[in-house]
């Protein structure tokens, strides 16, 4: 018997995007699905719209009052799932092929040691309809399997919509986060089980727009500094022994123009600043940002700071 797939959709107002997603679900060759819509909209627009699909899809609708926000709405939707497999997908994303669900289910069925599967995907700029396909190299996939901290070098998984996971797998998103929420969740998941499956076919279309949380939060000190230091605190300073983690935090300070310790405090971090970050600042503050933005020069300084810190 085909196992049930729970497709979990955190929704907010935009029914034109939601319609595109629901139509892509209706076109799937894998049909044993339930659709869970967790609605953060301030009105009943989404609820009324779903009436057009109730005869064709098994839809469970939940109205959040007050709204839950990101990512609590994601977690709530997944908590309502009754399927053996859970597929979270945002309402502005959609399934790119009619066999997307079938391929993901088949991958999990054939690889019982893995708890989740993800695929290549296509970024679609919604304002211009331009597209870019994103995939991952085998060499880097193997590095992440060996050590999930290699995700700090590059988030090869992508947005949450590209994943399907087993319902038996304890997978959730930290509700204190918004900017690094998906990245942090993937790292925890892989630290629990290093095994995953990658499908090198773009199965998901990711709608990209200027109003999304990730776009609005980019390069904002008050968002990036507290979240990334919280993630460091949660993981423990030992992760900075990994050169790619160290480089990630080096670039963080540079990219949001942190020059002094008080800049970190003013950005919203109210507890102690980790000593390794103080050392990074101790070097970076003497270098003009124009020079720090030169990739090769910045990387050389980072290596110098890293190996000096390792000897101390």
Secondary structure, 3 states (H helix, E strand, C coil): CCCCEEEEEEECCCHHHHHHHHHHHHCCCCCCEEEEEEECCCCCHHHHHHHHCCCCCCEEEEECCCCCCCCHHHHHHHHCCCCCEEEECCCCCEECCCCHHHHHHHHHHHCCCCCEEEEEEEEEECCCCCEEEECCCHHHHHHHHHCHHHHHCCCCCCCHHHEEEECCCCCCCCCCCCCCHHHHHHHHHHHHCCCCEEEEEEEEEEEECCCCHHHHHCCCHHHHHHHHHHHHHHHCHHHHHCHHHHHHHHHHHHHCCCCCHHHHHHCCCCCCCCHHHHHHHHHHCCCCHHHHCCHHHHHHHHHHHHHHHHHC
